[in-house]
Amino acid sequence: MFRTLNRLAPDATWTGAGIGKDQITLNAWSLELGGHCRTGLEDNVRLDREKLAPSNAALVKRVVELCGRYGRRPATVPEARVLLKLAA
């Protein structure tokens, strides 16, 4: 799907979203391929098999740490508004 998207819409902004145990895997794939990530308790309630996520912040922190492995960083609020074409 990624190759097709790049061929048909090379300037598209895209996000990979995994549910449950696959959330962190999809986050990593998205970061590796240049996409964005979605994370939060609405899609996943665990940090790992044994530990419930205490908050959305814990899941976000995990993705922020993952960004470093791929030479990426989270968008700032102003950057996210530009990416999503939202009014300032």
LINGIJO-V285888 format. One record per residue. N is the residue number from 1. RES is the residue in three letters. PHI is phi in whole degrees, -180 to 180 (NA if undefined). PSI is psi in radians with two decimals (999 if undefined). NEAR is the number of other ideal C-beta (glycine too) atoms within 10 Angstrom. Layout:
N_RES_PHI_PSI_NEAR, N_RES_PHI_PSI_NEAR
This chain:
1_MET_NA_-0.69_7, 2_PHE_-60_-0.80_13, 3_ARG_-64_-0.69_8, 4_THR_-65_-0.78_8, 5_LEU_-60_-0.80_13, 6_ASN_-61_-0.61_14, 7_ARG_-73_-0.76_8, 8_LEU_-84_-0.57_8, 9_ALA_-144_1.25_10, 10_PRO_-61_-0.39_7, 11_ASP_-98_0.18_5, 12_ALA_-68_2.53_9, 13_THR_-94_2.24_10, 14_TRP_-138_2.78_14, 15_THR_-135_2.40_11, 16_GLY_-97_2.38_20, 17_ALA_-131_2.11_17, 18_GLY_-110_2.64_19, 19_ILE_-109_2.45_10, 20_GLY_60_-2.36_9, 21_LYS_-61_-0.34_11, 22_ASP_-88_-0.04_13, 23_GLN_-59_-0.86_22, 24_ILE_-68_-0.57_19, 25_THR_-64_-0.81_11, 26_LEU_-67_-0.61_19, 27_ASN_-60_-0.82_26, 28_ALA_-63_-0.80_17, 29_TRP_-60_-0.77_15, 30_SER_-61_-0.81_23, 31_LEU_-63_-0.73_20, 32_GLU_-63_-0.63_13, 33_LEU_-93_0.04_14, 34_GLY_93_0.18_11, 35_GLY_-92_-2.93_20, 36_HIS_-112_2.98_18, 37_CYS_-121_2.62_23, 38_ARG_-120_2.38_17, 39_THR_-150_2.77_23, 40_GLY_151_2.89_16, 41_LEU_-64_-0.36_14, 42_GLU_-68_-0.34_9, 43_ASP_-114_-0.32_15, 44_ASN_-160_2.31_20, 45_VAL_-109_0.09_11, 46_ARG_-123_2.54_15, 47_LEU_-83_-0.62_15, 48_ASP_-157_-3.04_10, 49_ARG_-58_-0.61_6, 50_GLU_-96_-0.33_6, 51_LYS_-122_2.16_9, 52_LEU_-71_2.53_10, 53_ALA_-72_2.24_19, 54_PRO_-75_-0.30_10, 55_SER_-168_2.92_10, 56_ASN_-60_-0.65_12, 57_ALA_-57_-0.65_10, 58_ALA_-65_-0.68_14, 59_LEU_-70_-0.68_22, 60_VAL_-64_-0.76_15, 61_LYS_-58_-0.70_14, 62_ARG_-62_-0.71_16, 63_VAL_-71_-0.68_20, 64_VAL_-59_-0.77_14, 65_GLU_-64_-0.64_9, 66_LEU_-65_-0.59_18, 67_CYS_-53_-0.73_14, 68_GLY_-60_-0.55_10, 69_ARG_-65_-0.40_10, 70_TYR_-114_0.25_14, 71_GLY_65_0.52_7, 72_ARG_-115_2.94_18, 73_ARG_-145_2.73_10, 74_PRO_-66_2.62_13, 75_ALA_-72_2.54_13, 76_THR_-75_2.94_9, 77_VAL_-58_-0.85_8, 78_PRO_-61_-0.67_9, 79_GLU_-65_-0.72_11, 80_ALA_-64_-0.70_12, 81_ARG_-61_-0.73_13, 82_VAL_-67_-0.82_11, 83_LEU_-57_-0.70_11, 84_LEU_-93_0.05_10, 85_LYS_56_0.81_7, 86_LEU_-98_2.64_9, 87_ALA_-65_2.57_4, 88_ALA_-70_999_5
